[in-house]
Amino acid sequence: MISTGLDSELREIMSELLKLFVYGTLKPGESNYEAYCAGQAVEVQEAIAYGELFDLPFDYPAMTAGDRPVYGYILSFSNAAILDDLDELEGYSSEPSLTPNEYEREEIEVFSLDGRSLGSAWVYLMSVEQAIEIGGILLADGRWTGKTLGN
């Protein structure tokens, strides 16, 4: 198959997209997707990352480091400025502060549902200690939805 210039341009654009792995309220159909991501995400793909998922007593979850599959989506954005709004929502700041961040933003490897590597994506992670301290309950199946909470 002969690659055209258009194919090359498309590959270049896709490689420059900001990718974010979401597992909670930013997933399609959940409470914050419409306000923050709808109309801005240029691609949405189901995916798995590895960690541990906790249901927090605030109607949102937290993902921590770990080795269990966590199910979510990769949202791809053409404008990296989306991180400003998402950082604020997630209680993250890269600036030194006396108050600790609620979440840290880190880059992790993400996978398709059949286990193929999809490269890296940003994710908001909480420490295991913090998730437990605030009453988080481990979701051993790695899936969270606010839909069952009446949201």
N, C-alpha and C positions, 0 to 999 in steps of 0.2 A: 504494500500500500504506500502510495506516495503522499508525503506530508505537504500540505499547502501552507502558505504564509498565514492564513487564517487559523489553522490548527496550532501553529507556533504561538501566535498572539494569544489564543485562548489558553494554552498551557501556561504562558507567562503570567497572564492575569490571574489564573487559578492559584498559581504558586505564590502570588503576592497577597492573596486574601488573608485577613485575620481570621483565625479559626479559634472557636471557643467551645469547650465541652461543657454542656449544661445538664444538670441532673435533678433540678428542682423547679422553682417557680418560673424560670426562664424557658422551660421546655414548651414547645407548641401545645396550646390548649390549657396551659396553667396560668395562674393569676398575673404574672408580670410579662408574659410573652407579648401580648398586644401592645402594651405601653412602651416597651423597650426594644423589641426585636422585629415585630411585624413591619413589613415594608422596608426593613433595613438588611435583614438576612437575605443574601443572594442565593444561598444554598443551605438546605437542612437535611441532615443525614443521621439516621439512627446509628448509635455507636456504643462501644463499651470502653470503659477505662478501669484501671485497677486501683482499689482503695477500700475503704469501708464507708458505708452510708448510714447516717444516723437521722432519725426523725426527732426534730427538736420541738419543744413545747411552744413554739411561736408560729406554727403553720408553715414552716419551711424546714428543709433538711440541711445537713452539713455532710460533706465528703471529707474524709481524712486519708492520710497515708495508710496503705494496707495492701493486701494481695487478693481481695475478693472482687469479682466482677461487679461494676456499678453500671447500670443501664441508663443511657441518656441520649443526647443528640449532639452532633457537631453543628454549630451555626457558623456559617462563613459570612464575613462582612467585607465589603470593599473599602469602607471608611474606618480606619483604626481609631478615629476619634470617639467611636461608640464606647471605647473602654472608659472614657471619662465618666459617662453616665452610669455605666455598670459598676465601676469602682466605687462610686458614691453609694449606689444601691447595696452593694455587698460589704460596705464598711471597710474598704481597703484604701490605703494611701501609701505611696512609695516614699513620702516625706517622713523624716524622723518626727516622732510625736511622743508625748508623755502617755497618751492613751493607746493601748495596743489595738491593732486591727482586729476586726471580728473574723475576717478571712484573709489569707495571703493568696496572691495571684501567682501561680506557677505554671510552667510549661511541662506537659506530660505526654507520653505516647498514648495514642488512642487506636482502637481497633474496630473493624467492621463486626457485624453480628456473627459472621462465620470465622472470625479470628485473624483476618488479614490486617497488617499494620496500615493505618491511614496517616502515619506521620505524627506530628506533634500538634497540640492545641493548648491554649491557655485554659486554666480551670481555677476556680476559687476553692481553696482548701482551708479547713479549720484544723487545729491540733486535736488529737484524740483526747488529750486531757481536758481541753476546753469543752468539747462536745459532751463528755461524760459529766463534767462539773455542772453544766447548765441543764442536765437532765435528759440528754439525748438517749434514745433507745436504738440499739443496733438493728438495722434492717438487713437480716442475713441474706435475703434474696436480691439485694442491691437495687431495689425498685422503690420509688416514692411517687406518690401523687397526692396533690391537695384536693383533687376532685372529690375524694371520699370524705373530706373534712367539711363539706358544705360551702366551699369557697366559690 
